[in-house]
């Protein structure tokens, strides 16, 4: 079976120029796997392992790949920062049986939903001092739930940490 997808790249400058390319992938449905590449407003769905998807992100958008049940993305922070944000996100989502560990190069965090569905987050440091992440929900993977968890982690990463800064001068105190 031949599956043809259209890749649409919207340039970040916002100038309205759209670049398209046709991608062909040969696969047998059901045996080869399933992948979704998503960045910004463009989504590419592919079936099979004939090619590989590369995801890159900018400050404005985070790219993700959902392939064979794993939701893969990259965070612009170190493993420790992402792991801590993920743990806070898991706690705020009221997940149970939260457990895991990390070091400077990698980390893993597991939890369960109230109905017993296992969630696994695997983190790995890369050469760019960013963190590659893989989220898996359940045995076969759940793209929607994985994306929800990813968004919760992003919220925690963007949340201010620590107490608010204290004013430094008398004039700042009067203002």
C-alpha positions as YAML, in Angstrom:
chain: A
units: angstrom
residues:
- id: 1
  name: UNK
  ca: [0.00, 0.00, 0.00]
- id: 2
  name: UNK
  ca: [1.30, 3.45, -0.86]
- id: 3
  name: UNK
  ca: [0.39, 6.32, 1.41]
- id: 4
  name: UNK
  ca: [1.03, 9.87, 0.25]
- id: 5
  name: UNK
  ca: [1.06, 12.74, 2.73]
- id: 6
  name: UNK
  ca: [1.46, 16.45, 2.15]
- id: 7
  name: UNK
  ca: [3.93, 18.32, 4.33]
- id: 8
  name: UNK
  ca: [3.03, 21.96, 4.87]
- id: 9
  name: UNK
  ca: [5.64, 24.28, 6.36]
- id: 10
  name: UNK
  ca: [4.38, 27.66, 7.50]
- id: 11
  name: UNK
  ca: [7.25, 30.11, 7.81]
- id: 12
  name: UNK
  ca: [7.63, 31.69, 11.26]
- id: 13
  name: UNK
  ca: [7.87, 35.23, 9.85]
- id: 14
  name: UNK
  ca: [4.09, 35.27, 9.41]
- id: 15
  name: UNK
  ca: [4.39, 36.58, 5.86]
- id: 16
  name: UNK
  ca: [1.84, 34.09, 4.55]
- id: 17
  name: UNK
  ca: [4.22, 32.15, 2.32]
- id: 18
  name: UNK
  ca: [3.42, 28.44, 2.42]
- id: 19
  name: UNK
  ca: [5.86, 25.80, 1.23]
- id: 20
  name: UNK
  ca: [4.52, 22.35, 0.40]
- id: 21
  name: UNK
  ca: [6.18, 19.06, -0.44]
- id: 22
  name: UNK
  ca: [4.73, 15.66, -1.19]
- id: 23
  name: UNK
  ca: [6.02, 12.76, 0.87]
- id: 24
  name: UNK
  ca: [5.47, 9.15, -0.18]
- id: 25
  name: UNK
  ca: [5.78, 6.27, 2.28]
- id: 26
  name: UNK
  ca: [5.35, 2.59, 1.45]
- id: 27
  name: UNK
  ca: [3.94, 0.41, 4.22]
- id: 28
  name: UNK
  ca: [1.60, -2.38, 5.17]
- id: 29
  name: UNK
  ca: [-1.08, -1.00, 7.48]
- id: 30
  name: UNK
  ca: [-1.24, -2.80, 10.81]
- id: 31
  name: UNK
  ca: [2.26, -4.25, 10.63]
- id: 32
  name: UNK
  ca: [4.47, -1.24, 10.07]
- id: 33
  name: UNK
  ca: [3.30, 1.25, 12.70]
- id: 34
  name: UNK
  ca: [1.73, 4.66, 12.82]
- id: 35
  name: UNK
  ca: [3.26, 8.14, 13.12]
- id: 36
  name: UNK
  ca: [1.97, 11.68, 13.47]
- id: 37
  name: UNK
  ca: [4.28, 14.67, 13.12]
- id: 38
  name: UNK
  ca: [2.85, 17.92, 14.37]
- id: 39
  name: UNK
  ca: [4.27, 21.42, 14.56]
- id: 40
  name: UNK
  ca: [2.29, 24.62, 14.83]
- id: 41
  name: UNK
  ca: [-0.78, 24.27, 12.63]
- id: 42
  name: UNK
  ca: [0.62, 21.65, 10.24]
- id: 43
  name: UNK
  ca: [0.07, 17.94, 10.84]
- id: 44
  name: UNK
  ca: [1.52, 15.10, 8.81]
- id: 45
  name: UNK
  ca: [0.25, 11.56, 9.29]
- id: 46
  name: UNK
  ca: [2.35, 8.69, 8.00]
- id: 47
  name: UNK
  ca: [2.02, 4.95, 8.13]
- id: 48
  name: UNK
  ca: [5.07, 2.76, 8.31]
- id: 49
  name: UNK
  ca: [8.73, 2.74, 9.12]
- id: 50
  name: UNK
  ca: [10.04, 3.45, 5.63]
- id: 51
  name: UNK
  ca: [11.27, 6.88, 6.73]
- id: 52
  name: UNK
  ca: [12.06, 8.67, 9.91]
- id: 53
  name: UNK
  ca: [10.53, 11.85, 11.26]
- id: 54
  name: UNK
  ca: [12.72, 14.61, 12.61]
- id: 55
  name: UNK
  ca: [11.09, 17.17, 14.89]
- id: 56
  name: UNK
  ca: [12.54, 20.57, 15.58]
- id: 57
  name: UNK
  ca: [11.00, 23.49, 17.41]
- id: 58
  name: UNK
  ca: [11.34, 27.23, 17.62]
- id: 59
  name: UNK
  ca: [10.55, 29.57, 20.46]
- id: 60
  name: UNK
  ca: [7.04, 29.95, 19.10]
- id: 61
  name: UNK
  ca: [6.18, 26.31, 18.54]
- id: 62
  name: UNK
  ca: [7.14, 22.93, 19.92]
- id: 63
  name: UNK
  ca: [7.23, 20.01, 17.54]
- id: 64
  name: UNK
  ca: [6.15, 16.53, 18.47]
- id: 65
  name: UNK
  ca: [6.12, 13.10, 16.92]
- id: 66
  name: UNK
  ca: [3.61, 10.40, 17.92]
- id: 67
  name: UNK
  ca: [4.97, 7.11, 16.66]
- id: 68
  name: UNK
  ca: [4.13, 3.56, 17.69]
- id: 69
  name: UNK
  ca: [2.42, 4.76, 20.86]
- id: 70
  name: UNK
  ca: [5.21, 7.09, 22.01]
- id: 71
  name: UNK
  ca: [4.73, 10.86, 22.09]
- id: 72
  name: UNK
  ca: [8.19, 12.33, 21.44]
- id: 73
  name: UNK
  ca: [9.14, 15.95, 21.90]
- id: 74
  name: UNK
  ca: [11.96, 18.18, 23.07]
- id: 75
  name: UNK
  ca: [11.99, 20.70, 25.90]
- id: 76
  name: UNK
  ca: [14.35, 23.72, 25.95]
- id: 77
  name: UNK
  ca: [15.55, 22.96, 29.49]
- id: 78
  name: UNK
  ca: [17.88, 20.54, 31.28]
- id: 79
  name: UNK
  ca: [16.74, 17.12, 32.50]
- id: 80
  name: UNK
  ca: [16.45, 18.21, 36.17]
- id: 81
  name: UNK
  ca: [14.24, 21.19, 35.28]
- id: 82
  name: UNK
  ca: [11.95, 19.13, 33.01]
- id: 83
  name: UNK
  ca: [11.73, 16.25, 35.52]
- id: 84
  name: UNK
  ca: [10.78, 18.63, 38.34]
- id: 85
  name: UNK
  ca: [8.17, 20.37, 36.16]
- id: 86
  name: UNK
  ca: [6.76, 16.99, 35.07]
- id: 87
  name: UNK
  ca: [6.47, 15.83, 38.69]
- id: 88
  name: UNK
  ca: [4.57, 19.02, 39.58]
- id: 89
  name: UNK
  ca: [2.33, 18.51, 36.51]
- id: 90
  name: UNK
  ca: [1.63, 14.89, 37.53]
- id: 91
  name: UNK
  ca: [0.74, 16.02, 41.06]
- id: 92
  name: UNK
  ca: [-1.55, 18.82, 39.82]
- id: 93
  name: UNK
  ca: [-3.27, 16.31, 37.51]
- id: 94
  name: UNK
  ca: [-3.88, 14.18, 40.64]
- id: 95
  name: UNK
  ca: [-2.14, 11.15, 39.19]
- id: 96
  name: UNK
  ca: [-1.30, 8.40, 41.70]
- id: 97
  name: UNK
  ca: [1.74, 6.20, 42.37]
- id: 98
  name: UNK
  ca: [4.14, 8.89, 41.13]
- id: 99
  name: UNK
  ca: [7.70, 7.56, 41.18]
- id: 100
  name: UNK
  ca: [10.95, 8.18, 39.38]
- id: 101
  name: UNK
  ca: [14.49, 9.46, 39.42]
- id: 102
  name: UNK
  ca: [16.91, 11.52, 37.34]
- id: 103
  name: UNK
  ca: [20.55, 12.45, 36.98]
- id: 104
  name: UNK
  ca: [22.30, 15.02, 34.76]
- id: 105
  name: UNK
  ca: [21.91, 12.86, 31.64]
- id: 106
  name: UNK
  ca: [18.54, 11.12, 31.90]
- id: 107
  name: UNK
  ca: [15.45, 10.58, 33.97]
- id: 108
  name: UNK
  ca: [12.24, 8.62, 34.20]
- id: 109
  name: UNK
  ca: [8.94, 9.38, 35.88]
- id: 110
  name: UNK
  ca: [6.00, 7.00, 36.15]
- id: 111
  name: UNK
  ca: [2.48, 7.44, 37.44]
- id: 112
  name: UNK
  ca: [-0.99, 5.99, 37.08]
- id: 113
  name: UNK
  ca: [-4.39, 7.46, 36.42]
- id: 114
  name: UNK
  ca: [-7.19, 6.70, 38.86]
- id: 115
  name: UNK
  ca: [-8.33, 3.86, 36.58]
- id: 116
  name: UNK
  ca: [-4.85, 2.25, 36.68]
- id: 117
  name: UNK
  ca: [-3.53, 3.36, 33.27]
- id: 118
  name: UNK
  ca: [0.27, 3.61, 33.48]
- id: 119
  name: UNK
  ca: [2.03, 6.78, 32.29]
- id: 120
  name: UNK
  ca: [5.77, 6.75, 31.61]
- id: 121
  name: UNK
  ca: [7.92, 9.80, 30.89]
- id: 122
  name: UNK
  ca: [11.50, 9.16, 29.75]
- id: 123
  name: UNK
  ca: [13.98, 12.02, 29.53]
- id: 124
  name: UNK
  ca: [17.39, 12.19, 27.89]
- id: 125
  name: UNK
  ca: [19.81, 15.10, 27.70]
- id: 126
  name: UNK
  ca: [21.08, 15.97, 24.23]
- id: 127
  name: UNK
  ca: [24.15, 17.80, 22.98]
- id: 128
  name: UNK
  ca: [22.24, 21.10, 22.72]
- id: 129
  name: UNK
  ca: [21.62, 21.12, 26.50]
- id: 130
  name: UNK
  ca: [17.96, 20.48, 25.85]
- id: 131
  name: UNK
  ca: [15.93, 17.46, 26.89]
- id: 132
  name: UNK
  ca: [14.46, 14.85, 24.56]
- id: 133
  name: UNK
  ca: [11.30, 13.35, 26.03]
- id: 134
  name: UNK
  ca: [9.07, 10.37, 25.36]
- id: 135
  name: UNK
  ca: [5.60, 10.08, 26.91]
- id: 136
  name: UNK
  ca: [3.70, 6.79, 26.78]
- id: 137
  name: UNK
  ca: [0.19, 6.34, 28.15]
- id: 138
  name: UNK
  ca: [-1.02, 2.77, 28.59]
- id: 139
  name: UNK
  ca: [0.26, -0.27, 26.75]
- id: 140
  name: UNK
  ca: [-0.45, 0.89, 23.21]
- id: 141
  name: UNK
  ca: [-0.15, 4.65, 23.70]
- id: 142
  name: UNK
  ca: [-2.79, 7.37, 23.74]
- id: 143
  name: UNK
  ca: [-2.00, 10.45, 21.66]
- id: 144
  name: UNK
  ca: [-4.62, 12.75, 23.20]
- id: 145
  name: UNK
  ca: [-3.71, 11.91, 26.80]
- id: 146
  name: UNK
  ca: [0.01, 12.19, 25.97]
- id: 147
  name: UNK
  ca: [-0.55, 15.62, 24.45]
- id: 148
  name: UNK
  ca: [-2.48, 16.69, 27.54]
- id: 149
  name: UNK
  ca: [0.43, 15.63, 29.76]
- id: 150
  name: UNK
  ca: [2.88, 17.39, 27.44]
- id: 151
  name: UNK
  ca: [0.84, 20.62, 27.71]
- id: 152
  name: UNK
  ca: [0.75, 20.33, 31.52]
- id: 153
  name: UNK
  ca: [4.54, 20.00, 31.55]
- id: 154
  name: UNK
  ca: [4.88, 23.04, 29.27]
- id: 155
  name: UNK
  ca: [2.67, 25.03, 31.68]
- id: 156
  name: UNK
  ca: [4.89, 24.08, 34.60]
- id: 157
  name: UNK
  ca: [8.05, 24.94, 32.67]
- id: 158
  name: UNK
  ca: [6.69, 28.42, 31.87]
- id: 159
  name: UNK
  ca: [5.37, 29.04, 35.39]
- id: 160
  name: UNK
  ca: [7.45, 31.43, 37.49]
- id: 161
  name: UNK
  ca: [9.46, 29.59, 40.10]
- id: 162
  name: UNK
  ca: [10.13, 30.73, 43.63]
- id: 163
  name: UNK
  ca: [8.75, 33.73, 45.52]
- id: 164
  name: UNK
  ca: [8.32, 37.05, 43.71]
- id: 165
  name: UNK
  ca: [11.37, 39.29, 43.63]
- id: 166
  name: UNK
  ca: [11.55, 41.87, 46.40]
- id: 167
  name: UNK
  ca: [11.96, 45.57, 45.53]
- id: 168
  name: UNK
  ca: [15.59, 46.75, 45.73]
- id: 169
  name: UNK
  ca: [15.30, 50.51, 46.15]
- id: 170
  name: UNK
  ca: [13.25, 52.89, 48.24]
- id: 171
  name: UNK
  ca: [11.65, 54.29, 45.08]
- id: 172
  name: UNK
  ca: [10.51, 50.81, 44.00]
- id: 173
  name: UNK
  ca: [8.93, 50.38, 47.44]
- id: 174
  name: UNK
  ca: [6.95, 53.65, 47.04]
- id: 175
  name: UNK
  ca: [5.67, 52.69, 43.58]
...
